Amino acid sequence: MLFCVSGLRFPRVSPVYRFGASSFNGASRSCSLSLLLKKHHFSRRIFIEKSSSYSAFSSLTVAASKKVLDPGGQGDASSPMTDQLESPSTISDDPQVIHNVDIEGMEDDKMIAVEEQESFPSVFANSDEEAHAEEPSVPLHRNASTEKSEAKPRSIPPPGEGQKIYEIDSLLLGFRNHIDYRYAQYKKIRKEIDKYEGGLEVFSRGYEKLGFTRSETGITYREWAPGAKSAALIGDFNNWNPSADTMSQNEFGVWEIFLPNTADGSPAIPHGSRVKIRMETRSGVKDSIPAWIKFSVQAPGEIPYSGIYYDPPEEEKYVFKHPHPKRPKSLRIYESHVGMSSMEPLINTYANFRDNVLPRIKRLGYNAVQIMAIQEHSYYASFGYHVTNFFAPSSRFGTPDDLKSLIDRAHELGLLVLMDIVHSHASNNVLDGLNMFDGTDAHYFHSGSKGHHWMWDSRLFNYGSWEVLRFLLSNARWWLEEYKFDGFRFDGVTSMMYTHHGLQVAFTGNYNEYFGYATDVEAVVYLMLVNDMIHGLYPEAVTIGEDVSGMPTFCLPVQDGGVGFDYRLHMAVADKWIELLKKRDEDWKMGDIVYTLVNRRWLEKCVVYAESHDQALVGDKTIAFWLMDKDMYDFMSLDRPSSPIIDRGIALHKMIRLITMGLGGEGYLNFMGNEFGHPEWIDFPRGEQHLPSGKVIPGNNFSYDKCRRRFDLGDADYLRYKGMQQFDQAMQHVEAKYGFMTSEHQYISRKDEGERVIVFERGNLVFVFNFHWHESYGGYRVGCSKPGKYKIVLDSDDLLFGGFNRLNHDVEFFSTEGWYDNRPRSLLVYAPNRTAVVYALVEDEPKATGNLQLTENVKNC
């Protein structure tokens, strides 16, 4: 039988139960335990049935240390047991739930009255609770301004029925058993979290109890490490003495220590001190960075990182000044990496990115910035995807407060800030990561081969573990709450959702590929939970999932039975462009292009891109480099003639980007620098690698030369890169003014394989693409739906954009009645070869815009 206190299970115990005594500085004392802990929050009285054997509890004793006594030495020397969180691998189907029960005062009645607190479950109450005079502990480096602004209560709606998805997609009915089972598992975990933890809102605030928390009287440190035999907190503050601050463990595997303030009232651990936890494990003694650490650094001359106790004085903490921008209807995302955003061959900083890159993003017309490599990662060349410290912003670029300043500045500019979050896997590192944290293979991860990603050489989370759920849900919330991110792009979601991780699997769209034994239901349920939590507590937040499989229901609400993402990253489009760029122009199929762009699920929004950081990495090529290759070194200067390769490359670069944005989704993404065709590739600094097989992989002598962004190329008046950048800028501004990506009206009227022409409508805009390599068409008729006058609002052949200026923008185009290409009306236009032109209905044109006004705006920028 199991007894649960404030949502966490305690095993059945004998009438007198003694927890193993631990010694802090060589001294220990015993005391009685009262689980009735006073809180600032109101409580409500509930009644629960008591087991007849429960009255056997008469007294409990626990070891305490001088470390946790009254700092002044005047208070009660007794210290209540360190109640800890439960870490169940499975949950009892019919547990006894007891909230804040005074065990010594219990009667033998069948029904007893108990107090249920609204705050975090009392099993987290630390051993210094009574000495603290009911002071709440808080996570480090919160600021009062932020707390006040977020004092209003927030809640997560209860689960729905999960049945609406069958109305949206009837093909799902054939897989109802699997999908209903998935939803039942989600509801079961939601119910258990409500029952044992006080709800998902509370459960996702694990950072308020685990890791380092501070009260007015001292610092508490807690760590879940059930595999450790002993643990001690070490660091600069105690001269790395493992005997100075040993920790006590409860039966749920949580180690804890309380460090009272020093005699002068200052914290026992100074701000900026290095800290680690030393554990004796079955694998030996190891020093690890605390799993919930909020900052870590690599000291000069050292290889492993060290955890940093980050708790600056109040006057040094950054205070947010600007509110979150309103969530835009259509997303135009600028994908970026802080470290490589400098024009110089060095690692850039949060501050320089704030001052120099954010204004550029705003000027270019994007409304969101997606930042990669925020979570700390010891290997820079991993692009941030081998995370070692999940709650710590990368110290390479600056401090946590520097990052907050960056985000606040972005909000001032009206930019959403999305974080590229990695919950799909973790670094293999043992010394400064989560791998083998408590000396066991199956701590945060699956054991054996199931817990290793053979291609990424990384560890895979066990999403069925209670404490892994707490860790990851709290991690997502931490970045939203503490740093004010506006949402996430979840990396590697395909790897999470399938036991084969999407490797060596070609998804064909057959529903058997999505709903079968290859699906990792625990991982999908986690994704439902994290989306539920994010959208419940932060309704304006955006979640984007990187999924290449096309999982049905991926972007449908959790309450309706979906996985809950706002957007799917439309990854197939970039692959299609690379496939086409390897072919001759004559072999491009217009129908194939259109099909790839529009092949997405009804009511499930997508963020589309022609290329992202993936295509820019060493070993691959950007679109510009595929198109122009070595000619980019010799023919991009305006003071000398171009070459046919450059002319073709610039023209197609613009057309590819516009048709991708025009047809591919409800959001658009561009990796920094690719808007102007950044030459060459990304190559992180690295040394020579010697593999166990004896193979040697050459390095680049740790050079930063190709790990930067040459924004000066796109700004240079004497280079052709500027025209490509100005076209991308104009494209963003046209979308901002007309909102064509989220228009409900979309109609493709022509896909002509002979003429190589694609014509479609998006909103009240008409897009005309002529991909032919030499044929231009005068008096070319294109269909349209609305009657009236049209004018050019975007022309890829404009001289400003590096074109040949073959169109007169002063010409007005009037529709004529009569069906053409299944449209009730049509226009006569000129369609030059390798050109994309956008026509807008004048009556629908936003005030003070138009092609001439837009061109002037771009020139002024």
N, C-alpha and C positions, 0 to 999 in steps of 0.2 A: 504494500500500500504506500501511497505517496501523499505527503501533506504539502500544500502550496502556501507560501506566505507572500502576499502581494504579487501573486502571479508566478512565483518561482518555486520549484519543487524542492522539498526537503525529504530525505528518506525517513522511513519509520525508525524511531530510535527507542532505546530503553528508557525507563523512568529517570535515570541519572546518566547523562551523556556528556562526556568530556571531549572537546575538540583538542587535537594535538597541540600542545603548548609550543609556542615559538618564542624566541628570545630576541629582543631588540636591545642592543648594547649590553647583553648579558643579564638582563633582569626581566622578570615576568611576574604578573599577579593575576589572580583569578577573581572573577566577579560573577554576579548573577546576570541573566540576560532578560531584558524586557523587549519584546517586539512591538510594543505599543509606543511608537515614536511620534512625538508631536511635530507638526508641520505648520508652516504658515498658511497652507492652502486649506480651504474649508473641506469638511469630510461629510459623508452621508452614512447613515446607519443601515446596515443590511443584516439579514439573518441567513445563516447557512446551517446545514445539518452537520452535526459533529459525530465522528466515529466513536463508538463505544469504548474503543481502546485508547482514545486520545487523552483521556483523563490521566493516563499513566505519566504524562509530563508533569513533573513536580518542580524540577529545577534544572537549569543548564548552566554550565560553567565554561568559561573561555579564557584563554591566555591573553594578557595584554602587556604592554611594554611601557617603560618610563617615557619612551618616545611619544606616546599618545596621551600622556597625562596632562593635567592643567599646566600650561606653559609657565605660569608663575609659581607653581608648586603649592598653591593654596587650595586648589579644588579637590573634589573627590577623586581618589586614586583609582577607583574602579572605572572600567571602560567596557561598554557593551560590545558584544560580538560584532565583528565586521560581517554584516549580512551581505550576501553576494548574489549575483545574478545566476540564474539557472542556465545550464548548457546542455539541454536534453538532446540526445540524438533522435529520440522519439518522445512523443507526448502521451501521457496516460489518457485513455479514452474517458475515464470518469474520475478525475482527480478531486480530492478534497481541497477546496479553495478557502484559504484563510487570509484575511488582510489585517495586518497590524494587530495581532492578537497578543494580549498580555497573558502569557502561558501560565504564570504562577497564579493568576487570579481566575483561572477558568473553573467553572462549575461542571458538575456531572450531568446537567440537563441535556436532553436530547437536542434542543435548539439553543444556540448561544448568540449573543449580540456581539458584533465586531465592527470595527471602524475601517472603512475603505477610503484611503486618501486619493485625492485627485492627482497629486504630483507623481514624480517618478517612483516606481515600485520601491517599497521600503527595504527590500532585501539589499538595496544598494547603500543603505544607511551606514556610514562609516563609523569606526570605533570611537571617533571623537565627537559624535553627534551631541551628546549631552554636555560635554565640556564646551562645545561651541555655542551654547545658548541658542540653539535653533537657527544658527546662521546657515543660509544656503550656500553650497559651494557652486562655483560657476566655472565654465570652461575658460581657458586662458585667452587673453587679449580680446575680450569683448569690450565695447565702449558703451557708456551710458546713453549716449545720443541714439545709438541704434536700438538699444533695448526699449527705450521709450516709444520709438516710432513703430515698434512691432508688438506693443503690449496687447493689442486686440486679439481676442481668442480666435484660433483657427482650428478647423476640424476637417476630418476626412470622411466623406459620405460613406455609408455602409455599402456592401456589395449589392449589385443589382441581381436580376434574374439570369443575365448572361445569354439571352435567347434572341436578341434582335439581329445578331449576325446571320441567322438563318433566313431572315426576311431580305437581307441585303444580298446574300449569295446563296442560292438554293443548292449549289453543288456541295456546300458544307454538310447538308443533311446526310449524305452518304458516309460521313465521318463523325456523326453525332456522338457516338460512344466515346471516342477519343477526346473530342472537344469538351463534352459535358464533364468527363472525368477531369480534364485540365481545370475547368472552372470550379468543380467541386473541391479540388485540391487547394485552389486559391482561396475559396471561401472558408475552407477548414483552417488554413493558416491564419487568415484574418480573424476568425473566431478565437483561435488559440492565443493570438497576440492580444486581442481584446481581453481575454480571460486571464492570461498570466502576466501581461505587461501593462495593462491599462490602456491599450489601444495603439494603433500604428503611429499616432502623433507622438506618444511618449516613447515608444520603442525606437523611433528614428532619432532620438536625442541621446544616443549612447555616449556621445562625447561629453555629456554633462556629468558622467560618473566614471567612465573608463579613461585611462591616460592620466594626465595631470589636471587636477582641478584645485582652485584656490578659494579659501574663505578668509575672513578677517583674522583668523587665528593661526592659519597655517596652510600647508599644501598636502593634498592627498594624492597618492599615485596608486592606481589599480591596473592590473594586467591579467587578462585571461590566458593562462598557460597551464592547462591541466597535466601536461606531460612532464613538467619540471618537478624535480625533487626538492629543490630549495631555490630561493631567489633573494637577491639583494639589489638595492638601488645604489649605483655608483656614479661618480662624476667628479667634476672639478670641485664641487661644493664640499665633498668629504675626502678629497685627495685620492679618489678611486679605491677607497678602502672597502673591500667586500664584507668586512665584519662590522662596519659602522652602522649600516642601515639595512638590516635584514628584514624580510617581509613575511607576513603570515598568510596562510592559504586556507580557504574554506573548502567544503566538500564539493563545490562546483568548479574548482580549479582556478579561482580568482585569487591572485596575490595582491596584498595591500600593505601600504605603510602611510602613516600620517607624520608629517614633519612640522612641528610647531614653529611659530615665528621665533626669531632670535630675541635676546633680551632687549634690544633696542626697537623691536617691533617689525624689523625687516624680514622678508621671506628667507627661509632656510636655504633656498636655492636661488642665487642671484640670477637676474635676467641675463641671458646670453651664455649661461654655463652649459658645458657639455655634459650629457647624461646618457647612461645606458643601464640596462638591467642585466645583471649577471645571474645566470641560472645553471644549476647542476642538473643535467639531463641524462637520459639513458645513452646519449651520444657523447657525453662528456660535458665539461664546463664551457659555457659560451657566453660572450658579451653581445647583447643585441640592442638595437635601437628600439625603444618602446613602440609597439604597434600603432598606437594612437598619437604618436608624436606630431606636433604641429609645425616643426621646422627642423631641418637637418642640414649639415654642411660637411664638406670635405676639407679637412684641415690641410694646410700646405705640407707636402711631403708624405701624406697618408693616402692609402688607397680606400679603405672602407670609410663610409660616412659616419658621423657622430650625431646623435640626437642633440637638439638644442632646447633648453628650457626657455621658451620665448614668452616673456611677460613684461613688456616695457612699461615704464611709468605712465600713468594716465595722460600726462601732458605730451607724451611722445606717441601715443596711439593715434592712428589716423581716424578721423571722424568723417563719415560720409556726409556730403552736402547736397547731393542731387538725387532725386527719386528715379526709380526705374522708368525708362521710356515706355510708352504704350506699345504693346505688341502689334507689329505691323501686319496688315492683311497678307502681304506677300513678302517673303524673306529674300534678301539679296546679301549673301554671306561672303565676307572676305576672310578666307582661311589663312591663318598666319601662325608664325612661330617666332616668339620673342627673341630667342637667342640668335637666330640667323637673319634678323630683320635689319641689321646694320649694313650700310654700304661698304664699311671697312671689314677686313678679314679678322673679326673678333666676335666674342659673344656679347650680344647687345643686352641692355638692361630694361627692366620694367619702366624706369623713368624716361629713357630715351624713346622707347616705344610709345609711351604716353604723349611725349612732346612732339615727336617727329612723324610717327606712323599713323596714329589715330586721326590727325587732321587730314592726312592724305586719303585715308579710307573714306572719310566723310566727303571730301571734295570729289572723289571718284563716283559718288552716288550710291554706295552700299549703305544698308541700314543695320547691318549686324557684322560683328567681328567674331570669328571662331578661333580660339587660341589653343594651339596644341602644346603638349609637353609641360603642362602646369604642375601635375603631380610629380613629386620628386622621383628622379630616376638616376641611378648612379652611372649608367652608361649613356653618355650624351648621344652617341650615334644610333641609339634605339629610337630616336625621334619622339621620345617620351612614352613609348608603348611598353617598356619593361619597367613598370612602376615598382619602386622599393618602399616609399613612404607615402601612403595614400592620403593622409590628411595634411601633408606639408607641401606648400608651393615651392617650386624649384628655387634653390638658393643661388644657382648660377646667375640668375637675372636680378637678384636683389632680395629684399626682405618681404615678409607678409604685408607690411604696411605700404611698401612700394606698390605691390600688386593691387591693394585696395585703392590707392591713389589712381592707378591706371584705369581701373573699372569705373571709378567715380567720374573721371574725365570723359570716358566713353559715354557715360550716361548724360553728362552735360552736353555732349555733342549730339545726343539723340540716338546713339548706337546701342543696340542690344549687344551683350557680351555672352557668348556661348563658350562653354568649356568642353574640350575634347576629353571626356572622362573614360577611364579604362577600368572596367569591372569584368572583363572577359578573361583576364589572366593576370599573372603577376611575375615579377622578376624571379629568376632562379637563385638569386643571391641569398646566401645563408647569413653572412655577417651583418649586412645592413638592410635586408629585406625580410619578408614574412616566411620564406622557405625554411622549414625545419625550425621554426621559431622556438618551440618548446622542446626541441629535440626529437620530435616525432614527424613522420612523413604525412600524417593525416590530421594536422592541426586545423589550418584554414582550407586545406585542399583535399581532394580525393587522394587516396593512397595508391601506390603502385602506378602502373602505366596509365590508368584512368586520370590521374592527377598531373600528367605531363603532356604538354603539347609538343609533339615530336618535330614539327616544322619550326615553331617559334622558339623552341628551347626555353619554355617557361612553365609555370605551375598553373593548374586549373582549379578554380574554386569549387568547393562543395556547397552548392546552393541549397542542399537539403539540411544543412547544419543551422541550428538556431542562432548560434553566435556569429556565423558568417553572414546570415541575414541581418543581424543587428549591426555588424561592422559595415556592410556595404550600404544599407539603407541610411545609416547615420552619416556615412561618408558623402553620399549624394546631398543629404540635407545640409551638412556642414558647409559645403561650397556655396550653396544658395543662401544660407543664413548668415554666415560670417563674412563672406566676400561679395555678396550681392550679385553673383552671376545670374543671368537671365534664363539659363537653361543649359542643356547638354547635347552634345553629339556623342552617343554611346558607341564606342569602338568595338569592332569584332563581334557583333551580335550574332552573325551567322555561326561563328564558332561556338557560341554559347548554346544555341538552340538545338544543336544536333550532336549526337555522340561521335559522329565522324568529322565534326567541325567544319564541314563543307570542303574538306580536302579530297582531291581526286574524285569529286562528285560533280556531275553535270546536271544541274537542275533543269528539267524540261517543262515544268508547270503542272505535271501530273500530281494530283492532290495526295496520292499515296506517298509521295516524297516528303510531305509535310506532317502527316498525321499517322505515325507508325512507331515501330520500335526504335527507329533512329532518332526520334525526337527526345530531347532531354527535357522532360516535363518540369522537373524541379527548376531548371534554368528559366524556362518560359514563365513559370509562376513567379519567380523572382522579378522578372521584367514587368509583369503585371503589377506586382506590389510596389516597385519603385516608381512606376508611372502613376499609380494610384496615389502614392504619398506625395509626389511632386505636384500633380495637378490638383490634389485636394488642398494642400497647404499654400501652393503658389499658383493660383489659377492662370496667371499671365505667363508662366514659365513655358519654355519650348523644349520638347524632347525630340531628337532625331536619332533614328537607329540605323547603323551601318549594316544593312542586310542585302546580300546578293542573291539569296534564294528565292525571294518573292513570296515569303510566308503569308498565306491569306490571313486576314484579320489583324495584321501587324499594326496598322494605323487606325484601328477602330477602338472606340472607348472600352475600357475594362468593364464597365457596368453592362455593356451590350454583349460581352463575351470576347472582346478583342484583347490584344496585347497592350494597347494603350498609347503607343507613340503618336506624336503629332505628324511626323514626316518619316518616310523611308528615304534613305540616300539611294538615288537611282544610279546604281553603279554600272549597269550594263551599257549605258550610253558612252562612257569614256572608252570602254573596251571596243565598242563598235567603231569609234573614230580611229583608234589605233589600227584596227583591222583594215579599214578603208584606206588609211594613209600608206599602207604597205602595197596598195594596188595602184594601177594607172587610173587616171580620171575616167577613161572610157569604160572602166569596169565598175564604177560606182552605180548603184541602183537606187533610184529615188524612192521606190516603194520600201526598200530595205531600211533606208534612213528614217522614213516616216514611221514605219512599224516599230522600230526600236525606241523612238522618242515617245510614242503614245502608248506603248505596251505597259500599262500600269493599271492597278486595280481600282475599280469604281469606288469613289468616296474615300480612297486612301491617298493622302497627299504625298508628293515626292519633292525632294530637293535634288535637282539635276545639276550636272556639271559636265563640261567637255573634257576637263582634266583637273586633277587635284594634286596634292603633294606626291601621291603614289607615282604618277607619271613623270615627276620631276627628279626622282631619285636616281642615283648612279646605277647604271644597268638598264635604264629605260630612257625614253626621250620625251620631251615636251612636244606639244603639237607644232610649235614654231620650229623646233629642231628637226622634227620629222619632215616638215615641209621645206625647210631652207638649208639645213645642215651647215656645211662649211662655208657656204656663200654668205652666211651671216657675219663672218669675220671680214669680208672684203667689200660688200655691196650695200651696207646699211647707212652709209653716209650720203647726205643729200647733195654734197658738192661733187659727186661723181655719178655716172650713169648707173642705173640699176641693172639687174640681170633678169632673164625670163624666170629663173627659179625664185628670185625674190619677189617679182611681181605676182607670180602665182601664189607664193606662200602667204604674202600679206593679204591678198584678196580672200583666199580660202580660210585663213585664220579668223578673219572678221565674220565670214558667212557661217562658219562652223559654230562660233559662239552665239551668234544671233538666233540661228535656227534651234540650237539647243535650249536657249532661254525661251524662245517663242513657243515651242511645242512640248518640251520635255517635262514640265512639272509646275508645281505651285510655288517653288522656291528655286533659287539659283545659287551656285557656289563657284568661287574662283580662288585658286591658290595665289598668294601674293607674288607679284611680279609677272605672272602668266598673262595678265591683262595686256601687257605690252610685248609679249613674246620673249620673255627673259631667255637669253642664250644659255647654252650648255645645261648642266645638270647640277643636282645637289649632292655633295660628297662631304660627309662629316669628317672631322679630323680623326685619323686612326693610324695605328701602327701596324706592323707586320704581324699576322696571326699564324701560329703553328698549330695545326690540327692534330689530334691524336693519331690520325691515319698517316701522318708524316707530310701531308700536303701543306704548302705554305701559301697563304693568301696575302698578296702584297698590300702594303698600306700606302698612305699618301704623305708620310713623314709628318703626321699631325698638322696638316695644313688646313687653314680656315679659308683659303682662297675661294673655294667653291661652296662654302657654307655661309653665304651672305646674299643679299638682294641688291642688285645694282639699279636702284630706283633712279639714279642719275641718267641712265640710258633712256628711260621713258620720259624724262623731263627735258632732254637735250633738244633744242630747236634744230640742230644740224643733223639729227639722226632720224631714220624712218621709224624707229620704235615709238616716237612720240605720236605719230598718226594712229598707230594701233592702240595706244593708250587712250587717245582722245575718242576713238570710236567706242571702246569699251565704256568710257565715261558717259558718252552720249546714250548708249544702249541702256545703262542703268537709269539715267534721267528720264528716258522715254517710258520705261516701265514704271518709274515712280509717279509720273504724271497720268498715265493711262491705266495702270494696274492690269495689264493684259494677262499676267501669269495666273491671276485668280479670277479672271472673267468666266462666267458660266457659259458664255457662248464661244464655242470652238468648232470650226468646220473646215475640213481640208477639201478643197474643191478640185485640186489638180495635182497629179503625180505623173508627169509625162516623161517616160523613159527615153523617148526619141529626142525631144527638145531639151531634156534635163532641167525641167522647170517644176518647182513646187510652189503652190499657191494655197494659202489658208487664211482664215479669219480668226482673230482672237479679240473678243469684245467688238468694238467698232473700228478696229484696225484691220487692214488688209496687207499681208506679207507676201512679197513676190521674190522668189529665189531663182536665179538662173545659174546653174552649175556648169553650163556648157563651157568648154575650154576656148572656143573661138566664135560661136554663133551668138549674135545679138539680135533681138527681135523688136522691130519698130511696129507701132500700131497693134500691139499685142493685147488681146482681149482677156480680161480676168473677171471672174464672177465676184459679186458682192451681194450683201443682203439688204443694206439700207440705202434708200435713195438720197441724192444730194451731191454736194460738192466735196471732193477729196483733195488733199494736198500732201506733199511729201514731208514726213516728220523725221525720217532717218534714211540715209543713203550711204551705203558702204563705199560708193565710188566717189564720194565727196573728196575734193582736194585736201581738205583739212585732215582727212583720215588716211591719207596716202593713196587716194584713188586717182582716177583720170578725169574726173569732173565732166562726165558725159551727160548728165541730167540737168535740166533747168528747173531750179526749185521755185521759180516764180509761176510756173505753169499750174493751172487749176484743172482738175479732172472731174468731169460730171458724169454721173451714172446714167445709163439708158435702160429703159424697161425691156423686159424680155428674158426668158430663161437661158442661162448659159452655165455649163458645168454644174447643173442642178442648183443654180442660184437664180433668184428672181430678177436680178439686174447685173450689169457688168460695166467695166471701165476699159478704156483703151489707154495703154501705157507703153513706155519704151523700157525694154528689159535688156540692158547690156550684159555681155557675158561676164561670168564670175562676179556677179553683183547681187546684193540683197537690198531691197527697197521696202520701206514701210509707209503706207498711205493711211491717213486719218480722216474720218468724216469731220468736216469743219464745224458743223453744228455741235458736235460732241467734244470738240477740242477744249481742254481746260483753259481757263482765262490766262491771258498773257503768255501763251506758249505758241508752239508752231515751229516749223523747221528753222526759220531764220532766227527766231528768238532762242531756240535751243542751241543752234550753232554759236550764237553770240555768247551764251552761257558757258559753253565748253571752251571757247576761246579765252573768256575772262578767267576761267579756272586754270 
